[in-house]
Amino acid sequence: MNSDQTYSISMLDISASIMGRMDTIHPTLIRDSDHTILIDTGYPVSCHCLLRHSSG
């Protein structure tokens, strides 16, 4: 992504009944004006790890 472009990071909440138990996963979307990238991180802690490691 170009450093002059604006981008956003969104964490989704997707709930479903899995093996009789309600479970929620949290995939993340990174968007700029041209692209959307899905990061299937699964659980909330993974998003924070992704952000921490993406800073360089």
C-alpha positions as CSV (number, residue, x, y, z in Angstrom):
1,M,0.0,0.0,0.0
2,N,1.2,3.5,-0.9
3,S,1.9,5.5,2.3
4,D,-0.1,8.4,0.8
5,Q,-3.3,6.3,0.6
6,T,-5.9,6.1,3.3
7,Y,-6.6,2.6,4.5
8,S,-8.8,1.0,7.1
9,I,-8.7,-2.2,9.2
10,S,-11.9,-3.8,10.3
11,M,-12.5,-6.9,12.4
12,L,-15.7,-8.8,11.7
13,D,-17.7,-10.8,14.2
14,I,-19.1,-14.0,12.6
15,S,-21.1,-16.4,14.8
16,A,-22.3,-19.9,14.0
17,S,-23.3,-23.0,15.7
18,I,-20.5,-25.5,15.4
19,M,-20.9,-29.0,16.8
20,G,-23.8,-27.9,19.0
21,R,-22.0,-24.9,20.4
22,M,-22.1,-21.2,19.4
23,D,-18.7,-20.0,18.4
24,T,-17.5,-16.6,17.0
25,I,-14.6,-16.0,14.7
26,H,-13.1,-12.6,13.9
27,P,-11.6,-12.4,10.4
28,T,-10.0,-9.0,9.5
29,L,-10.4,-6.8,6.4
30,I,-7.7,-4.3,5.3
31,R,-9.0,-1.9,2.7
32,D,-7.7,1.0,0.6
33,S,-9.5,2.8,-2.3
34,D,-8.6,0.0,-4.8
35,H,-8.3,-3.3,-2.8
36,T,-9.8,-5.3,0.0
37,I,-7.7,-8.0,1.7
38,L,-9.2,-10.7,3.9
39,I,-6.9,-11.9,6.8
40,D,-8.5,-15.0,8.3
41,T,-7.1,-14.5,11.8
42,G,-9.9,-16.3,13.5
43,Y,-9.7,-15.1,17.1
44,P,-9.5,-11.5,18.5
45,V,-6.0,-11.9,19.9
46,S,-4.7,-12.7,16.4
47,C,-5.7,-9.2,15.1
48,H,-3.5,-7.6,17.8
49,C,-0.6,-9.8,16.9
50,L,-1.0,-9.0,13.2
51,L,-1.0,-5.2,13.9
52,R,2.0,-5.5,16.2
53,H,4.0,-7.5,13.6
54,S,3.0,-5.3,10.7
55,S,4.6,-2.1,12.0
56,G,8.0,-3.2,10.7
